[in-house]
Amino acid sequence: MDQWASMEFRPRNYSAEEESHSLPRVRAENDPLSTPCSSKEVDVVGQKEEIYDPLRGIDANSPASLKDLQYFDDNSVKVLSESSSVQLQEKEWSSFKKFLIQRFSVPKTVSVSAMSDVIVKIGKASERSSTNMHLEELEDPQKFAEEGVRMITQKEYVSRLHELKAEIAHSWQNDDRVTSLKLTIKVTRLMMDTSVLQFYPMLFALATDIMDMLGDMVFERIKCKAEVSEDGTRICYLPADFTSSDICSDAKETCNNWFYKIGSIQELLPRIYLELAILHCWRFLIVQPADCLKRLVTMIRGIADPLASAYCRLYMVHCSQKLPHCSVSVGYLIICINDMKVQLSRVMSARETSHGKLLENPALLIILIEPTIEYIMKSIFKDLNQRHIGDMLVDLELCKDKKELFGTIPCVSVILHHLLKELPVEVVQSNAAGIINLIECSNDTSFDQCLNYRLLGFKLCESRRQMEVTNVQAVVNRVIEVFRVCASCLCNSVSTQYDCLEKYLTVVDAFVDIVLQYGMDNYLSIILEGVSERACIKGIAENELATLESIFIKLLTHFNNLEDAFSLSHFVEILDMMYGSSRSVIIVHILKIATRSGYLRDPTTIQFLIEICQALHDDIDFPNVKEDDLQQPARLISRFVQMVDYGAEMERQLTFLVECRGAFSGINELKETLVHKSNHLAIKAMKDSKNHLSFIKACIAFSEVTIPSISAPIRQLNLFLETAEVALLGGLISHSDGLLDSAITCLESLDLMNGSRVRADVDGILSTVRKVCSLFVMVPGSVERGVTNIPKSIFFLINSLSWMAPRFRTRILCAVITLTATLSQKKLPYHANHGKVPGNELLFFEDQSYCEELKSLSKCVLQNLVDVVHQEPSQASRGVMALEACDCIMSSFKLNPEISTICSKLIETAKLCLSENDKYLQSTMELMNKYLPTTQRAVLPLTV
């Protein structure tokens, strides 16, 4: 250390250095941030050919473009062949069958009747004909029922059906078509058993898959007969739109044989199913194969079981789609719907089927039938021209004539629902009042009527064409009147269909859109009043919260100002009654709106937002919540605190921050926001002309108390430094000293953190330590504690932290050396509070002990710096560290022989580690030659 006794700090003139390094300023002619003028258009001479841009819209003024578009549209229709249309229908049918299987939960075990011997494998000796089994059932029905039922698991049942499909296909490939037909007949007989209701849709999907396979195989065989003779000679190639006149007699005879075989089946349901499976084979025999559909519709009326008949009609609709579209009308579909209306009416009015079996669960039966209604109704409207809708409604017996499409003729509710779902929006909009009449008079147990009201509301919202306000008001009045009557009955303890809050919300959720869309805000109070009346009596159930959430989100989205939403009658009252995640979602939505509209200054709004923020905070399960789930509420509450502004009432603002600290103690992000806001308040008070010293002290004290409650030490460190800087600006030296001591304590606690740090954390800590050093330049030194107390603390701290890498340690030591060199100057580069707080150059003017104390610390740091550079294991990093240390030393000290020797050794180290062409190395050597006295400049060449 004695070899550095003559070391001297390099004097610096910071003002001159800043001026020399500043770029010359010249006034700009134009504002560089203004909107640039439009670029000049350049015409290319002789080049008039236009380039087609596929991303550019069609030029409306160009007739050629419209003509081309029409050409492409026409061609696209022509390209869509009949086969591709069939493939699309098959995909839709496959998706529908998957939907059937997934929609209904199937019991684990299934009862199998004696008629289903194809599922339960039994020996040939025990096989009985269907005629014998029917005779046994007639002689002793109870005994037959007890002995004939077997239990089988659902998995075994499905597996057996897959095996049967494989057996049928295998027999067909081996030219054993009789066996294929017999096995398929046995499969169709399974459709007669509806004892296990929930299993029937799955059975239908699997069994019809087998029937479709047989039907396709029969069709291909007959087609092959028509195209190829017995001796293998090609007769013709049948076109996709072939007719019966294109078919030879041999193929027609084969086709007739198949229909004769199927017609000889005794049971009605299997006979219908198999004829439907080969329905498209009628194309080989008659010109209009679709004419058979009316006969089949009439045959299905003979199936007494409502579930079996409904799914049989469904299969008929599917099979009819394989016929040419030009020959199929919707007449048979309308007959199907009318027949189902009759059957469903009987199901709802009677407790027994035609077999005399008790209807234990008619509601479940209707739910199982509903998908068939939905599919048939979609098929009716699939290619239906809107001009024919009136005729269709007349045929459905919903009105007497087309002048009044919807009258007072009742309809089964479940059928009405799917009719409304498929009706075009324009038709619903034009006949809204008549549809309400139809809904009111179609009040039965087949479907929840509130869902029909809801569907009507959504349909009216979908329309692009605005309705007349008077018509809209008439519709809304009718709907509200229905529920008002129910509400009055509810108050008188009279039970009605719509006294349930869930049903009320279901309808209101749809009609709120209409009310908001047409600006009928006066109805909102009526709607919320209905919610409040029902909620106050029976409370809000969990299944009602989601719909109520939807309504509130729509209201909040509609109003530009939160005050307008809060002023609605019962809005706040209903929100207070809500709970759980739905209330949290609404609160989050409110906070999003509140924090994006500028500063919040209304005391009433602020108080309400505080209360809902408190509710949101209380709903968070902090011990178990995931960090990702906490981010959004924490960010919104913090944003709310940032946006609250009491203006000149700074004490009220500080009181608000104190309240928030107590109310939201579990959110670390908010605590940081509170400290920032408190420091901002202190700065604001300093700028005020009045004397606010006590208030500034209160703000600093608030930050001092709040910071230790933050869990992350690195965040504490940054906040302590920020607050210390604010204290310095206010001239509170004692406060700033205490805050800097707390910052050093936080820096020491970093040793308790996880040792596996990522690079970003290390760089952040380095930046913070450098900030401590730069801030200490403004802090007046203490004679009692020593002027180098904080730099010494930093120096000893970095030597004690085991996780600190040599490169990190080198940069901190360079920062400490730069700090001591700065403090030694006769004029410091900056001061606190514009010089109102005296700097060390005034407090220790011409004080030799002050300079000696700085030199003593610099010597220790300098020796340590040289040692740390050589501890770096990476060669490239060691070279860069040596140059950084050399630059720091040259800028801080005069280059006397001792210091020059240290710098030369560091440069030699860099030469061994870096390339000779390294620019950093060359510039450092040039800088050293610049600083060296003239007599010593020959020591270092300019090039390596």
C-alpha positions, 0 to 999 in steps of 0.5 A: 500500500506504501507504493501508492502513497503519492497517488492523487485524484484527477481534477475534473471540470464537469461543465467543460466536459459536458460542453465538449461532448455535447452535439451542436444544436441547429434549429430545424426548419420543419417539425420532425414529429409532424405528419409527413407530406404525401409522397409525390406520384411518379408516372411511368411513361409508356407503362399503362399495364395494371398489375393484379393485386390479390389482396386489394379489394374489387374496384367498384367502378370497373365493370370487368372486375364484377364480370370476372367475379360473376364468372368465378361464382358461376364456375364455383357452383358448377364445380360443386358436383353431386358427389361432393354434396353427398360427401358433405352431408355424410360428414354432417351426419357423422358429426350429428351421430357423435353429438348424440353419443356424447350428449346423453350419459349411458348407464354402465349396464344395459338390459337385453331382451330375449329378442336381442339374442344377436347381442348375447351369444347363445348356442344354436340349440337354445336359439328360438324363432321370433314366432315362438318367442311371440307365442311365449310372450302372449301365453305368459307375459310376466314369465317371458319378461322375467326370463327373457331379460339379461344384463350386459355392460354397455362396453360389451354391447358396443363391442358386439355391434362392432363385431356384427358390422365386421361379420356382415362385411366379411360375409358380403365379401365372401358372396354370402349376402343372405347371411349379411342380410340376416345379421342386419335384420337382427341388428334392426330388431335391436331398435325395437327395444327402448327399455333403457331410454338413455342408451337408445341414441347410442344404439341408433348411431351404431345400428344405423352405421351398420344399415348404411354400410349394407345399403351402400353395398347393395347400391354398389352391387346393383350399379355394377350389374347395370354397368357390367354384364355377367360375362364381364363385358362393360355395358355402360358408365352410369352418370351421377344423375342417372335415371331408371331408364338407364338401367338394364333389366338384369340390374332391375331384377336384382334390385326388385329381389332386394326389396322383396326380401326386405318386404317379407320381414314380419316386424314393422320397424326392421322392415322400415329401417332396411327399406330406408337403408336401400332407399336410394336403390329405388333410383334403379326402378322408378323415375321419382324415387322420392315418391316412396317417402310419403308411403314410408311416412305413413308406415312409420305412424304404425310404430306406437313407441314415440322414441322408436318412431322419432328416431326412425323418422330421423333415419328416413331424413338421413336416407332421403338426402342420398336421393337427387335433390331436385326430386325431394320436397319438404312435404314429407318432413312437414308431415313428420313434424305434424305426426311428432306433434300428435305423439308428443301431445299424447306423451304429455297428456297420458301417463301410459304408452300404447303398450300399457307401460307406465311413462316413468319419466316423460321429461326424459323421453322428450329430451331424447326425442328433441335431437330428432326434431332439431335435425328434421327442422334444419332439413326443412329450412336447408334449401327452403326459399324464404318466399315459401315460408308462409306455405310451410307455416300453414302446412305446419298448422301454425296459422290458417293463411299466409296473411297472419303467419302466427296466430293463436293456434298452439304448438308443442313448445319443443317444436316451436323452439327449433322452428324459431331457431331456424326461422330467418331473422327477417321473418322473426322481426316482421312477426315478433308480436305474433310469435309472442302470442304463439309462445304464450298459447304454447305453454306445455311441459315439453320445453321451458318457455323462457328459453323460447322468449330468450331465443326470440330476444336473441333473434331480434338482436341479430337483425341488421335492419332496424325495427321501428321503435314503436314495434320494439317497445310493443314487444318489450312491453309484452315480455315485461308485462308477463314477468310483471304479473309473475312478480306481483304473484310472487309478492303475494306468495302465489307460485307461478311459472316465472317466479324463479329468478333463473328463468327471469334472468334467462329471458332478461339477458336476451332482451337487455341487448334490445333495450340497449340497442334501441336506447330504451334506457327507461326499461332498465330500472324495470328490469333491475327491479324484477331482479331485485324483487326475486333476489331479495326473497329467495337469494341468488343461486350459483347457477344464476350468477353467470347470467346475472354477470352477463347482464351486468357486463352488457350494462357496463359496456353500454354506458360511457360513464360509470356514474350512469351505470351506478345511478341505475336503480338497484344496480349497486344493491344487486351487485352487493348480493352477488358473490364468488367469481361472477362478482369478481368478474364484474368488479374487474370490468368496472375497474377496467372502465374506471381506470381508462377514462382519466383521473378519478375525482368524484368522492362518491365514485371513489368511495364506491370503487374502494368498497368493490376493490375491498370486496375483490381483495377479500375474495382472493385466497392469498395462501392458495392463489396462483401468481398468474391469477393474482396479476390482473386484480392486483394490477387493476387495484394498483391502477385505480389507486394511481388514478385517484386524484384529490387535486389540491387536497393533498392531506386527503390524498395521503389519508386515502393512501393510508386507507389503501395500505390497510385495506389491501395489505396482501398485494405487493404491487399495490404497496409499491404503487403507494410508495410511488404515489406518496413520493409524488405527493411529497414532490408536489408539496415541494413545488407548492409555494406554501410551506409544507415541511410537516406534510413532506415529512409525513409522506416520507414517514409513510414510505418508510413504514410501507417499504419494509412490508414488501417481500422482494428485497430488490424492490425494497432497495429501489424504493428506499433509494427513490424515497431517499432522493425525495428526502434529499430534495426536501432537505431532510438529511436525517431521513435520507441517511436512514433510508440509505442505511436501510437500502444497504441493509436490503443489499445485504439481505440479497445474500438470503435469496436463492443462489441460482440468479439469472443474468437479468437480476444480476444486472438489475442489482448492479444498476441499483448499486451504481445508483446508490453511489451516484446518489451518495454524491449529493448526501452531505457527509457526517463527521461522526460516522465518517464521510466514507461510511456508505462506500465502505459498507458497499466495499465490505458487502461485496467481499462478503457475498459468495454468489457475486461473480468477479465481473459483477464485483469488478464493476461495483468496485469501479463504481466505488472508485469513481464515487471517491474520485468525484467526492474529491473534486472542488466542485461536485457535478450535481447537488440536491435541491438545486444547491440548497443542500450543501455538498461535501466540497463546501462542508469539508473545504480544504479539509486534509483529513477528508481527502486522506479518508477518500484516498485510504478507501481508494487504495483498498478498493484499487488493490482489491480491483486488480486482484478480482480481475485475475480471478475471472475464469473466462479469458475473454471476460477477463480481458474486458474487465481489465480494460474497464478497470484501466479506464476507471483508474485513468479517469479517476487518478493522475497517471504517476509512475505507480498508477501507470504501472497498474494500468500497464499490467492491466493492459498486458492482461487484456493483450493476452486475452483479446485479439490484437484488432480489438477496438476496445483495447486499441482505444484504451491504449490511445487514452493511456498515451494521451494521459501519460506525461510526454516523457513516458509515452514511449512505454506503450505503442499505439498498436499491439 
